[in-house]
Amino acid sequence: MQKHRNHRVVIVGGGAGGLELASRLGRRFGSRHVTLIDKNLFHIWKPSLHEVAAGTLDIHKEGLSYAMLAKHCGFTFVPGEVRGVDRDTQTVELGPLTSEQGEEFVPPRGVYYDSLVIAVGSKSNFFGTPGAAEHAFALDSTNEAERFRLRLLRALHLVNVAKQVGTGRQLNIVIVGGGATGVELAAELREACENIALYGLTGLEPQRDVRITLMEGAPRILAPLSEKLSTAAHALLLARGIDIMTNVRVASIDPNGLKDSSGAFYPADICVWAAGIEAPTFLRSLGLATNRLNQLVVDAFLHTGDPHVFALGDCAQAPWAAQSKSVPARAQAAHQQASYLYKALAGRVRGGPRTQRPFNYHDRGSLVAVGQTEGIGSLMGVLSGKSLFVQGQLARLMYMSLHLMHHQAVIGTLPTMLSSLGRLLLKRTAPRVKLH
């Protein structure tokens, strides 16, 4: 079959699914046919943002440059923030590039497409809670995770100084949302605070001086997962000295703390919002069907209402026929959708027929990290369709392997092995947490 010489695939969003799709298509068809657009200059696997926030993962060492990946994988990288999509002219409209001082050095541009894939992910959903957007951190991006990390370092230094001069006080950190992000962040913060104290904060006693509270509106944490996983995570967090409050619905947030729906007040020096997600609001302006979470509604072939536009990952509401509901917003779903669209778009680039089987999501189970050494999870379909419960170091190693599998899909097996070996060697001479 003769290759189509002009078909251009444009992917908006360099998250897990978008980057994997761009890398695979780029290696096969080259930069003339494949373009990736992202407002950031480097990529971090989003499930690891809680480690960035705690300082146990350094974005300047772990981040993958999109420009480097474009050269390595054979796609074109275009930096910029999407302002809109002109579906009549099939053009993605990008805003200007500006310096930190606000000086414009690249004007607004348009990028033409034959096939467009929207993979812009999700952001925190504050559900209209007064004060949440202004006073709570939302770990949606590397910038926000870094901002939280620096705020935590300053707060810990203040507590240490206060104790040294005899005016000791407790640092209150409140995490709203007992899903996977909230649970992982709570455990990571407990370990990070203990490690930070080893580097000169001689007056700090993290278990006593740092109070970490996890608030959840449902009757239990990790509510979407099995009760067995929830119970195991609850016990692991309690063993780490983390307070867990369930059936608490936050009504408002101010600079000093939170109020719940019954009027009770909870002091908080640092508040993190991890209670839900929604897709970026600009998707509503595209003239395509969206749901109440701003997600693009797609069919079983991941098509939007426009035959030239696809969507995948957290920003898409895709049908899960086997369960009579929508595909969940998980990294494994974005990975599977990227693999599916790779085949569909490869056919378009070659100029072949566009018919294929619909996307079929397979739930491989769930893994939740509880600190750097432990985890919990259930693996689906391991024993004749049943689930297998895993806990402890094995679960943590399996969780780490997901990150490595993502890197392998993007940069290949050998570079992933070499970078992993490099990280292990650097840990011998680097601090346990990022201190600057």
C-alpha positions in Angstrom: 0.0 0.0 0.0 1.4 3.4 -1.0 2.1 5.8 1.9 0.0 9.0 1.9 2.5 11.8 1.4 0.5 14.7 2.9 -1.5 13.4 5.9 -0.5 15.3 9.1 -1.3 14.0 12.5 -1.3 16.7 15.2 -1.5 15.7 18.9 -2.3 18.4 21.5 -1.0 17.4 24.9 2.2 15.6 25.8 1.0 13.7 28.8 1.2 9.9 29.2 -1.1 9.0 26.3 -0.3 11.9 23.9 3.5 11.5 24.2 3.4 7.7 23.8 1.2 8.2 20.6 3.5 10.9 19.2 6.6 8.8 19.9 5.3 5.7 18.2 3.9 7.5 15.2 7.1 9.6 14.9 9.4 6.6 14.9 7.3 5.0 12.1 6.4 8.0 9.9 8.7 10.9 10.8 8.4 14.6 11.6 6.6 15.5 8.3 3.6 13.5 9.4 3.6 13.8 13.3 3.4 17.0 15.4 3.1 17.3 19.2 1.9 20.5 20.8 2.4 21.2 24.5 2.6 24.4 26.6 5.4 23.0 28.7 9.0 22.3 27.5 9.5 19.0 29.3 7.5 15.9 30.4 6.9 14.4 33.8 4.7 11.3 34.3 1.7 12.8 36.0 1.2 10.0 38.6 4.6 11.0 40.0 3.7 14.6 40.7 3.1 13.8 44.4 6.8 12.8 44.5 7.8 16.1 42.9 5.7 17.9 45.5 7.4 16.1 48.4 10.9 16.6 46.9 11.6 12.9 46.5 11.7 13.3 42.7 13.7 16.1 41.0 12.0 17.4 37.9 15.3 18.8 36.6 16.7 15.3 36.7 13.7 13.2 35.8 12.0 15.5 33.3 12.2 14.5 29.6 12.7 17.4 27.2 10.1 17.4 24.5 12.7 18.9 22.0 15.0 16.0 22.9 12.2 13.4 22.5 11.2 14.9 19.2 14.7 14.4 17.8 15.0 11.0 19.3 11.6 9.7 18.2 11.1 11.5 14.9 8.2 13.9 15.5 7.9 17.7 15.4 7.5 19.5 18.7 5.7 22.9 18.7 5.6 24.7 22.1 2.6 26.8 22.8 -0.8 27.0 24.6 -3.9 26.2 22.6 -6.3 29.1 22.2 -8.8 27.3 20.0 -9.4 25.0 17.0 -10.7 26.2 13.7 -12.4 23.0 12.5 -13.4 24.6 9.1 -9.8 25.3 8.2 -8.5 22.3 10.3 -6.1 24.5 12.2 -5.0 24.5 15.9 -4.6 28.1 17.0 -1.7 28.8 19.4 -1.1 31.8 21.6 2.2 33.7 21.5 5.3 32.6 23.4 6.5 35.1 26.0 9.4 35.5 28.3 9.2 35.6 32.1 9.0 39.4 31.8 6.0 39.2 29.5 8.0 40.0 26.3 6.5 38.3 23.2 9.2 36.6 21.2 7.0 34.2 19.0 3.6 35.5 17.7 0.4 33.6 17.7 0.4 30.8 15.2 -1.7 28.2 13.5 -0.8 24.5 13.0 -2.7 22.6 10.2 -3.9 19.1 10.7 -5.5 16.3 8.7 -6.1 14.3 11.9 -6.2 15.9 15.3 -5.8 14.1 18.7 -6.8 16.0 21.8 -5.0 14.6 24.8 -4.8 17.6 27.2 -5.5 15.6 30.4 -7.3 17.1 33.3 -7.0 19.6 36.1 -8.4 19.8 39.7 -12.1 20.3 40.1 -12.9 22.6 43.0 -16.7 22.0 42.7 -17.2 25.7 43.3 -15.9 25.5 46.8 -15.3 29.1 48.1 -11.6 29.9 48.6 -10.3 26.6 47.2 -8.8 28.0 44.0 -7.2 30.8 45.9 -5.9 29.1 49.1 -5.3 25.4 48.2 -2.5 23.8 46.1 -3.7 21.7 43.2 -1.0 19.3 42.0 -2.0 19.6 38.3 1.4 20.5 36.9 5.1 20.5 37.6 5.0 24.2 38.3 2.3 23.8 41.0 4.1 20.8 42.5 7.4 22.8 42.7 5.5 25.7 44.2 4.2 23.4 46.9 7.6 21.9 47.6 9.2 25.3 48.2 6.3 26.3 50.4 6.8 23.1 52.5 10.6 23.7 52.8 10.0 27.3 54.1 7.3 26.1 56.5 9.6 23.4 58.0 12.4 25.9 58.4 10.1 28.3 60.2 8.9 25.5 62.6 12.5 24.6 63.3 13.6 28.2 64.1 10.5 28.7 66.3 11.4 25.6 68.4 15.0 26.8 68.7 13.9 30.1 70.2 11.3 28.5 72.4 8.1 29.5 70.6 7.4 26.1 69.2 4.4 25.5 67.0 2.9 22.7 64.9 2.7 22.7 61.1 -0.7 21.6 59.9 -1.0 20.1 56.4 -4.4 19.2 55.3 -5.1 17.2 52.1 -8.7 17.3 50.8 -9.5 14.1 48.9 -8.8 10.5 49.9 -8.4 9.1 46.4 -5.1 7.7 45.1 -3.5 11.2 44.8 -4.3 12.2 48.4 -3.3 8.9 49.9 0.0 8.8 48.0 0.8 12.4 48.8 0.1 12.0 52.5 2.5 9.0 52.8 5.1 10.7 50.7 5.0 13.9 52.8 5.4 12.0 56.0 8.6 10.4 54.7 9.9 13.6 53.1 9.5 15.6 56.3 11.5 13.0 58.2 14.2 13.1 55.6 14.3 16.9 55.3 14.8 17.1 59.1 18.1 15.1 58.7 19.7 18.0 56.8 20.2 20.6 59.4 16.8 21.0 61.0 18.1 19.7 64.3 15.2 21.1 66.3 12.4 19.5 64.2 10.6 16.4 65.3 8.5 15.5 62.3 6.1 13.1 63.9 5.2 15.6 66.6 5.8 18.9 64.9 4.1 18.1 61.5 0.5 17.1 61.5 -0.8 15.6 58.2 -4.6 15.2 57.9 -6.3 13.5 55.1 -10.0 14.5 54.6 -12.5 12.5 52.5 -16.2 13.1 51.9 -17.0 9.4 51.4 -17.3 6.9 54.2 -13.8 5.5 53.4 -10.6 6.5 51.5 -10.0 5.1 48.1 -13.7 4.8 47.7 -13.7 3.8 44.0 -11.4 0.8 44.8 -12.2 -2.4 46.8 -12.9 -2.2 50.5 -9.9 -4.5 51.1 -7.5 -2.0 49.4 -9.1 0.9 51.3 -8.7 -0.9 54.6 -5.1 -1.7 53.9 -4.2 1.8 52.9 -6.0 3.2 56.0 -3.9 1.0 58.3 -0.7 2.0 56.5 -1.4 5.7 56.8 -2.4 5.4 60.5 0.9 3.5 61.2 2.7 6.5 59.7 1.0 9.0 62.1 -1.4 10.5 59.5 -4.8 11.6 60.7 -7.7 10.4 58.5 -11.2 12.0 58.6 -14.0 10.5 56.5 -17.5 11.8 55.9 -16.2 15.3 55.9 -17.4 17.7 53.2 -15.3 20.9 52.9 -17.6 23.9 52.5 -14.9 26.7 52.3 -11.2 27.4 52.6 -9.4 30.5 53.8 -5.8 31.4 54.5 -6.0 29.9 58.0 -7.9 26.7 57.4 -11.1 24.9 56.3 -14.7 24.8 57.3 -16.9 21.7 56.7 -20.6 21.6 55.9 -21.5 21.5 59.6 -19.5 24.7 60.3 -16.6 23.0 62.1 -13.2 24.7 61.5 -9.9 22.9 60.9 -6.7 24.9 61.0 -4.3 24.5 58.1 -1.0 26.1 57.3 -0.8 24.3 53.9 -3.9 22.9 52.1 -3.8 20.6 49.1 -6.9 19.9 47.0 -7.0 16.4 45.5 -10.8 15.9 45.6 -11.7 15.5 41.9 -10.8 16.4 38.3 -12.3 18.0 35.2 -11.0 18.7 31.7 -9.8 22.1 30.7 -12.6 24.6 30.1 -11.4 25.6 26.6 -12.7 22.3 25.2 -16.3 23.7 25.6 -15.4 26.3 22.9 -14.6 23.8 20.2 -18.2 23.2 19.1 -18.0 19.5 20.0 -20.1 17.6 22.5 -18.8 17.8 26.1 -20.1 16.6 29.5 -20.4 18.4 32.8 -16.7 17.8 33.5 -15.8 19.5 30.2 -14.7 16.2 28.8 -15.1 15.6 25.0 -17.7 12.9 24.4 -16.2 10.3 22.0 -17.7 7.2 20.5 -16.4 3.6 20.6 -13.7 4.6 18.0 -12.5 7.6 20.1 -14.0 9.9 17.5 -15.6 13.2 18.5 -18.5 14.6 16.5 -15.9 15.7 13.9 -14.4 12.8 11.8 -11.0 14.6 11.8 -10.8 15.0 15.6 -10.1 12.3 18.2 -9.7 12.5 22.0 -8.0 10.3 24.6 -7.2 10.2 28.2 -8.6 12.2 31.1 -10.1 14.8 28.7 -12.3 12.3 26.9 -15.5 10.5 28.0 -15.2 7.2 26.2 -17.7 4.3 26.5 -16.8 1.2 28.3 -19.2 -1.3 26.8 -18.3 -4.2 29.0 -19.3 -2.3 32.2 -22.0 -0.1 30.7 -20.2 3.1 31.9 -17.4 5.4 30.8 -13.7 4.5 30.8 -12.1 5.7 34.1 -9.6 8.5 34.1 -6.5 6.5 34.7 -3.0 6.4 33.2 -3.6 2.8 32.0 -6.6 3.9 30.0 -4.6 6.6 28.3 -1.9 4.1 27.5 -4.4 1.6 25.9 -6.2 4.4 24.0 -2.8 5.6 22.6 -2.0 2.1 21.4 -5.5 1.9 19.8 -5.1 5.2 18.0 -1.6 4.4 16.8 -3.1 1.7 14.6 -6.0 3.8 13.5 -3.8 6.8 12.6 -1.2 4.7 11.0 -3.8 3.5 8.5 -4.8 7.2 7.8 -1.2 8.2 7.2 -0.7 5.2 4.8 -3.9 6.2 3.0 -5.6 2.9 3.8 -9.1 2.1 4.8 -10.3 3.6 8.1 -12.5 0.8 9.4 -11.4 -1.1 12.5 -12.7 -2.7 15.6 -13.9 -0.4 18.4 -11.7 0.4 21.4 -12.1 -2.1 24.2 -10.7 -1.1 27.6 -9.2 -3.8 29.8 -8.9 -3.0 33.5 -5.5 -4.3 34.6 -6.1 -3.5 38.3 -5.0 -0.7 40.6 -1.7 0.1 42.4 -1.3 2.8 45.0 2.1 3.8 46.4 2.3 4.4 50.2 5.6 6.0 50.6 8.9 5.0 49.0 9.0 1.4 50.3 5.4 0.1 50.4 2.3 0.0 48.3 -1.0 -1.8 47.8 -2.9 -3.0 44.8 -5.1 -5.5 43.0 -4.2 -7.1 39.7 -7.1 -8.0 37.5 -7.4 -11.1 35.4 -4.4 -12.8 36.9 -6.2 -15.9 38.2 -9.0 -16.9 35.8 -10.5 -13.5 35.8 -10.2 -12.9 39.5 -8.2 -10.2 41.2 -5.0 -10.8 43.1 -4.3 -8.5 46.2 -0.7 -7.4 46.6 0.9 -5.3 49.4 4.2 -4.1 50.7 7.5 -3.9 48.8 6.2 -6.1 46.0 3.3 -3.7 45.3 5.7 -0.7 45.4 8.1 -2.4 43.0 5.2 -3.1 40.6 4.1 0.6 40.9 7.6 1.7 40.0 7.6 -0.6 37.0 4.6 1.3 35.6 6.8 4.4 35.4 9.5 2.5 33.7 7.1 1.0 31.2 5.9 4.5 30.3 9.6 5.6 29.8 10.2 2.4 27.7 7.2 3.2 25.5 8.5 6.7 24.9 12.3 6.4 24.6 12.9 2.7 24.2 14.2 -0.2 26.3 18.0 0.5 26.4 17.7 4.3 27.2 15.3 3.4 30.0 17.6 0.9 31.4 20.6 3.3 31.3 18.6 6.2 32.8 17.4 3.9 35.6 21.0 2.8 36.3 22.1 6.4 36.4 19.4 7.3 38.9 20.5 4.5 41.2 24.1 5.6 41.0 23.3 9.3 41.6 21.3 8.4 44.7 24.6 7.4 46.4 25.8 11.0 46.4 22.5 13.0 46.3 20.3 13.9 49.3 17.2 11.9 49.9 15.0 14.9 49.1 15.5 18.0 47.0 16.6 20.8 49.3 16.8 23.8 47.0 
